[in-house]
Amino acid sequence: MLRWLIGGGREPQGLAEKSPLQTIGEEQTQNPYTELLVLKAHHDIVRFLVQLDECRFASAGDDGIIVVWNAQTGEKLLELNGHTQKITALITFPSLEACEEKNQLILTASADRTVILWDCDTGRQVRKVSSFQSTVKCLIVLQRLDIWLSGGNDLCVWNQKLDLLCKTSHLSDTGISALIEIPKNCVVAAVGKELIIFRLVAPTEESVDWDILEIKRLLDHQDNILSMVNVNDVSFVTGSHVGEMIIWDILDWTVQACECNFWDPSPQLDTQQEIKLCQKPNDISIHHFTWDEENVFAAVGRGLYVYNLQTKRVIACQKSAHDSNVLHTAKLPNRQLVSCSEDGSVRIWELREKQQLAAEPVPTGFFNMWGFGRVNKQASQPVKKQQENAPSCSLELIGDLIGHSSSVEMFLYFEDHGLVTCSADHLIILWKNGERESGLRSLKLFQKLEENGDLYLDI
């Protein structure tokens, strides 16, 4: 484990070949993460992180091992070995009712076509399932129903003891890429470019068995769905490989809003640059969403876009937030946003309001949200005027964290312990609040001096 003190930013490579990338100087006064701890335990790409409690997290990746860490000290607590191939999914699991000890459990899926339930307090392998016909790519726990689901080429329903309750028929060779829970005992599965609504039927007096029924298929996407999340009690959002973002009604599964044209190059870009941007398909893939009560934050290609749920429009964007595709985002307190990228960087942004007259207008092509159903031109005029008068915002770079040498896959945020990032360079980095860490070290020093009596001098 290495501890570094860091400061300052960098000049990203390749700026002459790409559209302008916002940079930050050496004095990152609003960036609290000025210390880092480098954690080494993995031997391949680290793709997954999950928070276990206020001071622990687990990591997993292509080496097939799971490591439990102390988020405060960076100490390696446990190494869990049981899979023979790369990890494909990782989630926390509720404590088993049959166990008196309420230990923290996690569920892992692997390309070896197994799923293992682990005890993160003891390192013990609680149970293992090896009956899968394909690799499980996603896991979800429905704690209200005391069941969990695994998604591969089919969708399986399991109880807490890891007994198979029911399953669907073969859905697709490509498999299920994402799963979310929605009301009425339903789940949404992303299968290729389709969304399939399934309803779970619990046992009754007439039938003692569980069942899973296909209710509806939503065919609005034109390409494979890469990301899907619930954003509030009334909506969920999906994003595809070709930059389609659709907001759905969570109850009747109708389209609330849709956007199919992310790249609308700004006028200042020359013709050659415009062609280059439009020819790169990865530039518009929607890899990740995060959200708060007001906005959805979309990672689209190398850019970040803030979509306001009330006004149904983009209120801020950074088309070139990173040098390469943005893989993960998270909303922090104080209107801050963190993003990580294939370029190896982790960047901190602040969402700031600005006067509409002084703001650079967001091109309408980024999100042509047409709301609920079609409306005529006359009826749309008040809405258009209201949108034009709405305050606009900007995403301002306030921190650039440089430590990884390869793609940063994802990260976690701990309120008291900082950021945790994992990367294709096989490393995990704890980014620490330097001022807070310095204060803690001073406090420990004074406590030690007091214990030794060195604080009291004879006069």
Disulfide bonds with the S-S distance in Angstrom:
none
